[in-house]
Amino acid sequence: MGFDVALLLLRAGLGTIFMVHGREKRKFWRMQPSAQLPAGLLRTLRFLSIAEPAGGFAVLVGFLTQPAALGLALVMLGALRLLIVQLHKRFSEANVAGWEFEFMLFIVAIALALMGGGRFALDRVVFGI
């Protein structure tokens, strides 16, 4: 029982964060490409404005938990890569902070992708897993 409650809490935390952060990206649908925001990056942010809340909601309710969590982990890999490149450009020292939040989201997403949604997930009701 405690294990399933822990999975529910992990799902609730990860899902809520991605739903909130993905929703914040909706503003990019009104923007035009510019020198500061090239078309490729704008297209990616628009895609994430749909993928993040959808994946977050799926993880939150426990529907297709493992594939949704894997997708969110891939999103976080991209975010970590971008963040580390930007931090490396700004600072010459190797131990620059500022990547820990993204790393924790990545780890939680990987854990859910490996363990599934638990007893309190729609996966159990719909698919019997």
Summary of the structure (lengths in Angstrom):
residues: 129
radius of gyration: 16.4
end to end distance: 15.6
largest distance: 52.8
contacts: 381
relative contact order: 0.18
helix: 78%
strand: 0%
